[in-house]
Amino acid sequence: MKLKNVLIVVRDIEKSIAFYKNIFGLEVVLDNDGNVIMTEGLVLQDAKIWEEFIDREIIQKNNSCELYFEETNIEEFIDRLEKYGEPIEYVNQLMTHSWGQKVIRFYDPDGNLIEVGTPM
């Protein structure tokens, strides 16, 4: 068995596509009316469709999982975050773990937790 994709729920597909494209360089592979597959296996699902599927409330910023990205030039990445047209809500600013890895955590526009760290 193989993990194929990771799906996150978003309230505004176009805003989320722009976020993941401009911040991470991801591209749309397939746009299927509320279900968008992007490069690197990220799937954006419209919140209305997802709520119908699971018949449950969506809890934003539940902090129970995160998307993890690696970036060799993390200072340049942070500069890109700072220049993004919309405010970024940080969980923590750039920090260095005891094992030497630099990381930063923040939310996407829908409260999905993201960590970006230097490669280990």
Backbone as CSV, one residue per row, in Angstrom:
resi,resn,N_x,N_y,N_z,CA_x,CA_y,CA_z,C_x,C_y,C_z
1,MET,0.836,-1.182,0.000,0.000,0.000,0.000,0.878,1.241,0.000
2,LYS,0.363,2.323,-0.572,1.125,3.546,-0.725,0.242,4.741,-0.355
3,LEU,0.767,5.641,0.459,0.055,6.882,0.747,0.106,7.742,-0.503
4,LYS,-1.034,8.133,-1.004,-1.113,8.839,-2.278,-1.189,10.359,-2.112
5,ASN,-2.048,10.830,-1.214,-2.256,12.264,-1.045,-2.540,12.592,0.411
6,VAL,-2.439,13.885,0.717,-2.884,14.429,1.992,-3.919,15.489,1.654
7,LEU,-5.111,15.374,2.248,-6.204,16.282,1.972,-6.389,17.240,3.139
8,ILE,-6.530,18.525,2.816,-6.872,19.512,3.836,-8.132,20.241,3.392
9,VAL,-8.894,20.685,4.369,-10.157,21.364,4.110,-9.920,22.865,4.086
10,VAL,-10.508,23.512,3.066,-10.345,24.967,2.912,-11.692,25.612,2.608
11,ARG,-11.842,26.845,3.006,-13.107,27.570,2.782,-13.119,28.329,1.457
12,ASP,-11.957,28.676,0.945,-11.870,29.429,-0.313,-10.777,28.779,-1.165
13,ILE,-11.200,27.940,-2.096,-10.263,27.170,-2.923,-9.274,28.086,-3.642
14,GLU,-9.754,29.143,-4.279,-8.876,30.022,-5.058,-7.838,30.708,-4.163
15,LYS,-8.249,31.148,-2.995,-7.318,31.775,-2.051,-6.255,30.768,-1.607
16,SER,-6.672,29.531,-1.379,-5.737,28.488,-0.948,-4.785,28.083,-2.066
17,ILE,-5.298,28.001,-3.291,-4.425,27.699,-4.430,-3.342,28.768,-4.524
18,ALA,-3.735,30.029,-4.432,-2.768,31.135,-4.514,-1.746,31.050,-3.381
19,PHE,-2.203,30.738,-2.172,-1.309,30.625,-1.020,-0.259,29.547,-1.259
20,TYR,-0.687,28.340,-1.598,0.249,27.230,-1.765,1.132,27.399,-3.001
21,LYS,0.632,28.096,-4.000,1.454,28.371,-5.177,2.516,29.430,-4.857
22,ASN,2.104,30.536,-4.275,3.023,31.647,-4.009,4.007,31.366,-2.877
23,ILE,3.586,30.673,-1.866,4.461,30.405,-0.723,5.341,29.182,-0.962
24,PHE,4.787,28.122,-1.532,5.517,26.857,-1.652,5.852,26.445,-3.082
25,GLY,5.334,27.162,-4.058,5.619,26.819,-5.447,4.839,25.630,-5.975
26,LEU,3.762,25.228,-5.288,2.961,24.099,-5.753,2.101,24.529,-6.933
27,GLU,1.808,23.593,-7.806,0.991,23.846,-8.988,-0.246,22.947,-8.966
28,VAL,-1.297,23.390,-9.605,-2.517,22.592,-9.719,-2.302,21.495,-10.749
29,VAL,-2.594,20.261,-10.351,-2.523,19.108,-11.243,-3.907,18.818,-11.810
30,LEU,-4.926,18.907,-10.943,-6.303,18.627,-11.346,-7.244,19.502,-10.532
31,ASP,-8.166,20.171,-11.199,-9.178,20.989,-10.534,-10.528,20.391,-10.872
32,ASN,-11.163,19.797,-9.876,-12.411,19.076,-10.090,-13.526,19.681,-9.242
33,ASP,-13.818,20.962,-9.458,-14.930,21.644,-8.785,-14.986,21.379,-7.279
34,GLY,-14.099,22.013,-6.564,-14.094,21.887,-5.109,-13.154,20.831,-4.583
35,ASN,-12.459,20.170,-5.461,-11.477,19.162,-5.084,-10.264,19.387,-5.988
36,VAL,-9.209,19.988,-5.445,-8.051,20.376,-6.233,-6.831,19.574,-5.792
37,ILE,-6.208,18.898,-6.725,-4.966,18.174,-6.449,-3.819,19.059,-6.911
38,MET,-2.862,19.254,-6.009,-1.681,20.056,-6.319,-0.456,19.150,-6.335
39,THR,0.641,19.684,-6.867,1.883,18.913,-6.866,2.280,18.596,-5.434
40,GLU,3.139,17.629,-5.277,3.622,17.128,-3.984,2.542,16.371,-3.213
41,GLY,1.387,16.099,-3.848,0.359,15.280,-3.221,-0.588,16.009,-2.289
42,LEU,-0.621,17.327,-2.348,-1.540,18.082,-1.499,-2.885,18.227,-2.208
43,VAL,-3.962,17.881,-1.495,-5.310,18.018,-2.033,-6.056,19.056,-1.193
44,LEU,-6.689,20.002,-1.884,-7.526,21.006,-1.237,-8.975,20.618,-1.466
45,GLN,-9.726,20.483,-0.396,-11.146,20.104,-0.487,-11.994,21.249,0.034
46,ASP,-12.983,21.676,-0.748,-13.901,22.723,-0.322,-14.633,22.289,0.947
47,ALA,-14.698,23.179,1.925,-15.285,22.857,3.230,-16.743,22.410,3.120
48,LYS,-17.506,23.020,2.227,-18.918,22.638,2.087,-19.050,21.185,1.628
49,ILE,-18.221,20.794,0.693,-18.241,19.413,0.198,-17.801,18.461,1.301
50,TRP,-16.739,18.815,2.014,-16.217,17.958,3.076,-17.244,17.778,4.182
51,GLU,-17.916,18.858,4.590,-18.936,18.760,5.637,-20.064,17.818,5.213
52,GLU,-20.421,17.849,3.926,-21.432,16.920,3.414,-20.960,15.477,3.517
53,PHE,-19.686,15.237,3.147,-19.130,13.886,3.163,-19.121,13.294,4.564
54,ILE,-18.659,14.077,5.527,-18.464,13.508,6.863,-19.611,13.802,7.821
55,ASP,-20.507,14.721,7.446,-21.648,15.081,8.282,-21.216,15.459,9.703
56,ARG,-20.145,16.260,9.768,-19.615,16.736,11.040,-19.101,18.157,10.866
57,GLU,-18.987,18.855,11.981,-18.449,20.208,11.973,-16.940,20.176,11.743
58,ILE,-16.454,21.154,11.012,-15.018,21.295,10.804,-14.466,22.176,11.916
59,ILE,-13.412,21.725,12.554,-12.804,22.471,13.650,-11.473,23.031,13.157
60,GLN,-11.463,24.339,12.907,-10.241,24.970,12.430,-9.247,25.121,13.580
61,LYS,-7.978,25.186,13.224,-6.881,25.353,14.186,-6.962,24.316,15.306
62,ASN,-7.215,23.070,14.935,-7.298,22.036,15.965,-5.916,21.548,16.400
63,ASN,-4.874,21.963,15.681,-3.491,21.678,16.064,-3.196,20.195,16.280
64,SER,-3.945,19.321,15.621,-3.727,17.891,15.813,-2.844,17.276,14.734
65,CYS,-2.528,18.039,13.694,-1.620,17.559,12.654,-1.028,18.773,11.955
66,GLU,-0.009,18.535,11.154,0.599,19.635,10.425,1.115,19.154,9.075
67,LEU,1.222,20.088,8.156,1.923,19.842,6.902,3.368,20.224,7.156
68,TYR,4.285,19.368,6.749,5.709,19.608,6.998,6.434,19.756,5.668
69,PHE,7.147,20.856,5.531,7.953,21.133,4.350,9.396,21.340,4.788
70,GLU,10.337,21.040,3.893,11.748,21.332,4.161,12.246,22.380,3.176
71,GLU,13.097,23.251,3.684,13.652,24.339,2.876,15.097,24.562,3.302
72,THR,16.023,24.488,2.341,17.436,24.682,2.684,17.738,26.136,3.041
73,ASN,17.124,27.087,2.345,17.360,28.502,2.627,16.152,29.058,3.382
74,ILE,16.079,28.762,4.667,14.891,29.119,5.444,14.749,30.623,5.634
75,GLU,15.861,31.343,5.671,15.777,32.803,5.813,15.113,33.420,4.582
76,GLU,15.446,32.930,3.394,14.807,33.406,2.165,13.324,33.054,2.169
77,PHE,12.995,31.867,2.667,11.591,31.456,2.766,10.825,32.395,3.698
78,ILE,11.410,32.727,4.829,10.753,33.634,5.780,10.536,35.003,5.140
79,ASP,11.481,35.443,4.349,11.330,36.704,3.635,10.118,36.636,2.692
80,ARG,9.937,35.501,2.023,8.784,35.311,1.138,7.479,35.355,1.941
81,LEU,7.479,34.758,3.132,6.301,34.816,4.009,5.970,36.261,4.382
82,GLU,6.997,36.991,4.766,6.809,38.374,5.202,6.277,39.256,4.073
83,LYS,6.620,38.940,2.843,6.197,39.745,1.697,4.866,39.289,1.102
84,TYR,4.307,38.198,1.632,3.032,37.698,1.105,1.943,38.752,1.326
85,GLY,1.029,38.867,0.391,0.020,39.922,0.411,-0.988,39.866,1.544
86,GLU,-1.103,38.743,2.217,-2.052,38.582,3.327,-1.263,38.331,4.604
87,PRO,-1.834,38.716,5.749,-1.111,38.473,7.004,-0.958,36.972,7.285
88,ILE,0.183,36.600,7.829,0.466,35.216,8.224,0.364,35.144,9.746
89,GLU,-0.383,34.158,10.241,-0.472,33.955,11.689,0.566,32.909,12.093
90,TYR,1.538,33.345,12.865,2.630,32.465,13.282,2.272,31.727,14.575
91,VAL,2.681,30.470,14.631,2.595,29.692,15.865,3.886,29.910,16.638
92,ASN,4.999,29.844,15.944,6.283,30.248,16.514,7.163,30.816,15.405
93,GLN,7.951,31.794,15.772,8.914,32.383,14.844,10.066,31.387,14.648
94,LEU,10.990,31.734,13.805,12.120,30.855,13.532,12.827,30.501,14.829
95,MET,13.013,29.211,15.034,13.704,28.717,16.233,14.642,27.601,15.820
96,THR,15.564,27.278,16.687,16.490,26.186,16.424,16.307,25.130,17.508
97,HIS,15.996,23.910,17.072,15.856,22.784,18.009,17.227,22.403,18.566
98,SER,17.210,21.663,19.652,18.461,21.230,20.292,19.330,20.393,19.356
99,TRP,18.728,19.748,18.353,19.489,18.921,17.411,19.983,19.730,16.204
100,GLY,19.737,21.062,16.219,20.301,21.931,15.202,19.380,22.306,14.057
101,GLN,18.226,21.705,13.965,17.300,22.021,12.873,16.569,23.329,13.161
102,LYS,16.520,24.205,12.154,15.761,25.448,12.251,14.351,25.198,11.734
103,VAL,13.335,25.710,12.453,11.940,25.526,12.046,11.133,26.788,12.326
104,ILE,10.059,26.915,11.577,9.062,27.959,11.802,7.694,27.310,11.608
105,ARG,6.706,27.724,12.402,5.353,27.177,12.274,4.361,28.328,12.129
106,PHE,3.359,28.086,11.297,2.331,29.091,11.040,1.099,28.389,10.485
107,TYR,0.003,29.139,10.367,-1.237,28.599,9.818,-1.428,29.058,8.381
108,ASP,-2.062,28.202,7.593,-2.498,28.637,6.268,-3.770,29.466,6.462
109,PRO,-4.369,30.003,5.404,-5.551,30.857,5.581,-6.740,30.184,6.265
110,ASP,-6.752,28.849,6.325,-7.864,28.129,6.943,-7.515,27.494,8.279
111,GLY,-6.372,27.851,8.833,-6.005,27.326,10.141,-5.341,25.964,10.116
112,ASN,-4.910,25.506,8.941,-4.144,24.262,8.861,-2.709,24.587,9.258
113,LEU,-2.181,23.835,10.216,-0.856,24.081,10.761,0.219,23.630,9.770
114,ILE,1.222,24.485,9.597,2.327,24.200,8.687,3.638,24.395,9.434
115,GLU,4.558,23.470,9.227,5.927,23.608,9.735,6.864,23.588,8.541
116,VAL,7.827,24.501,8.540,8.876,24.491,7.543,10.198,24.412,8.304
117,GLY,10.996,23.425,7.944,12.277,23.237,8.628,13.403,23.017,7.645
118,THR,14.603,23.212,8.154,15.776,22.909,7.344,15.937,21.395,7.280
119,PRO,16.479,20.885,6.185,16.646,19.430,6.058,17.528,18.867,7.175
120,MET,17.228,17.656,7.548,18.022,16.973,8.590,19.043,16.055,7.937
